[in-house]
Amino acid sequence: MRPALSILFLSLVHTLAAFDVTDHPNWHLLDHERCGESMSDRIIGGRMAALGQYPWMARLGYTTPVSPKTLFKCGGSVLNHMYVLTAAHCVTELDGDEILSAIRLGEHNTKTEIDCEGAICAPPTQDFKPAKVMFHESYQNPKMRHDLALVRLDRPIIFDTFVSPICMPEGPLLTMNHKGSVMEVAGWGVHDMTSHRTSTLLLHVRVPIVNPRYCDKTLGKFASVGPGQLCAGGQIGFDSCGGDSGGPLMKAAVVNGPPKYYVIGVVSFGAVNCGSQAPAVYTDVAYYMNWILDRIEP
């Protein structure tokens, strides 16, 4: 590396390391006290999540003029009382005259109106309409990069034990190299590649962060991995899949106070045969913290 480039590189690293999201004027719009709290002590190989384990999970539903039935095909994460974080392709790459028409929170079992485990029952789900949809202006330039979107809801969320926000990256999580870390993904996506059926129960799976070259090796013909993306998975039988798009890649971490869950990535794309040895690609949330904070409003 030439001296001038070396100095520029070190300057950039220093700038990134010095970036403190708590200085952003919209940082206070996030609920830092109750975020990331879990009741628990397309997912392939996933185990059933406990009721209330991921209270920030959102389901995105779609309708068409000729088919008013809502089809839930993407996931998302609650950021605060008005916003859900998801993938850009969940709000832009829609079929025909399909529209994003519903956001459901507090879901666990899609077949029951009231979800219970033993004597513990959750309140009914909370359903919202999208009031405003924002996706990254550079999405698909290059292909599958900047796969991130925000959905503002039509009214405030009522937080309780079963519906609450996930924490956003801060402190060391903003510049940390997560390679080798094991994280969690949750969703109601395809869980059986034989039948291609989506799950009626919220599932979760643990996936390791791996070197991006593994994603390029298996997915490079479709889209290469670059800045703002993470590569995770690569274990046969354990993966995110169709229907999990837009959902969170999560890490339990201690930053300020007790352990909490932080959203590290957003499910973006992967191999057609989910659960194969090919890892999947996730949008790196820390890379886009300014973009997110610049766009949320009270």
QUIDAUR-V274946 format. One record per backbone hydrogen bond with DSSP energy under -0.5 kcal/mol. CO is the residue of the C=O (numbers start at 1). NH is the residue of the N-H. E is the energy in kcal/mol with one decimal. If there is no record, write none. Layout:
{{CO:NH:E} {CO:NH:E}}
//
This chain:
{{2:6:-2.7} {3:7:-2.6} {4:8:-2.2} {5:9:-2.7} {6:10:-2.6} {7:11:-2.3} {8:12:-2.2} {9:13:-2.5} {10:14:-2.3} {11:15:-2.3} {12:16:-2.5} {13:17:-2.6} {14:18:-1.9} {15:19:-0.8} {16:19:-0.6} {19:21:-0.6} {20:23:-2.0} {21:24:-1.8} {24:27:-1.9} {26:29:-1.8} {27:30:-1.5} {30:32:-1.1} {31:35:-0.8} {34:37:-1.0} {36:261:-1.6} {42:44:-0.5} {44:239:-1.6} {47:204:-2.5} {50:53:-2.3} {52:39:-1.9} {52:55:-0.6} {54:57:-1.9} {55:164:-1.2} {56:78:-2.1} {57:106:-0.7} {58:76:-1.3} {59:61:-0.5} {59:104:-2.7} {60:73:-1.7} {60:74:-1.2} {61:101:-2.3} {61:102:-1.7} {62:71:-2.7} {63:99:-2.6} {64:67:-0.8} {67:64:-1.8} {70:72:-0.6} {71:62:-2.3} {71:73:-0.7} {74:60:-2.6} {76:58:-2.3} {77:85:-3.0} {78:166:-2.4} {79:31:-0.6} {81:157:-2.5} {82:153:-2.8} {83:79:-2.6} {83:80:-1.1} {84:151:-2.5} {85:77:-2.2} {86:149:-2.4} {87:90:-1.1} {88:91:-1.7} {88:92:-1.2} {89:93:-0.9} {92:94:-1.5} {94:96:-0.5} {95:98:-2.3} {99:63:-1.9} {99:101:-0.7} {102:61:-3.2} {103:128:-2.4} {104:59:-2.2} {105:126:-2.2} {108:110:-0.6} {108:202:-1.5} {109:112:-1.3} {115:122:-3.0} {117:120:-2.0} {119:121:-0.6} {120:117:-3.0} {125:127:-0.5} {126:105:-2.7} {128:103:-2.2} {129:154:-1.5} {132:152:-3.2} {134:150:-3.3} {136:139:-2.0} {138:141:-2.0} {142:145:-2.2} {145:140:-1.7} {146:148:-1.9} {148:136:-2.3} {149:86:-2.6} {150:134:-2.9} {150:152:-0.5} {151:84:-2.1} {152:131:-3.1} {152:132:-1.5} {157:159:-0.8} {160:163:-0.6} {163:160:-2.2} {165:36:-2.5} {167:263:-2.5} {170:173:-1.8} {171:174:-1.7} {172:175:-0.8} {172:176:-1.2} {176:178:-0.8} {178:181:-2.9} {181:183:-0.5} {181:209:-2.7} {183:207:-2.5} {184:250:-3.5} {185:205:-2.3} {187:203:-2.3} {188:199:-0.9} {189:199:-1.4} {191:45:-0.6} {192:196:-2.8} {192:197:-0.7} {197:191:-2.1} {197:192:-0.8} {200:110:-3.2} {202:49:-3.0} {203:187:-2.0} {204:47:-2.5} {205:185:-2.5} {207:183:-3.1} {208:233:-2.6} {209:180:-2.7} {210:231:-0.5} {211:214:-2.1} {211:215:-0.6} {212:215:-0.6} {212:216:-2.2} {213:217:-2.3} {214:218:-1.3} {215:219:-3.5} {216:220:-1.5} {219:222:-2.1} {219:223:-2.2} {226:229:-1.1} {228:284:-2.4} {230:282:-2.8} {231:210:-2.7} {232:280:-3.2} {234:236:-0.5} {235:238:-2.0} {238:235:-0.5} {239:44:-4.1} {241:244:-2.6} {242:190:-3.0} {244:247:-2.3} {245:75:-3.7} {247:267:-2.6} {248:186:-0.7} {248:250:-0.6} {249:264:-3.0} {249:265:-1.8} {250:184:-2.5} {251:253:-0.6} {251:262:-2.5} {253:255:-0.6} {253:260:-2.4} {260:253:-2.8} {261:167:-1.9} {262:251:-2.1} {262:264:-0.8} {263:169:-0.5} {264:285:-2.1} {264:286:-0.6} {265:249:-2.8} {266:283:-2.6} {267:246:-2.3} {269:281:-3.5} {272:274:-1.4} {273:276:-1.4} {275:237:-3.4} {278:234:-0.5} {280:232:-2.5} {281:268:-2.0} {281:269:-1.3} {282:230:-3.3} {283:266:-1.3} {283:285:-0.8} {284:287:-0.6} {284:288:-0.6} {285:288:-1.5} {286:289:-1.3} {288:292:-2.5} {289:293:-2.8} {290:294:-2.5} {291:295:-0.6} {292:295:-1.2} {292:296:-1.2}}
//
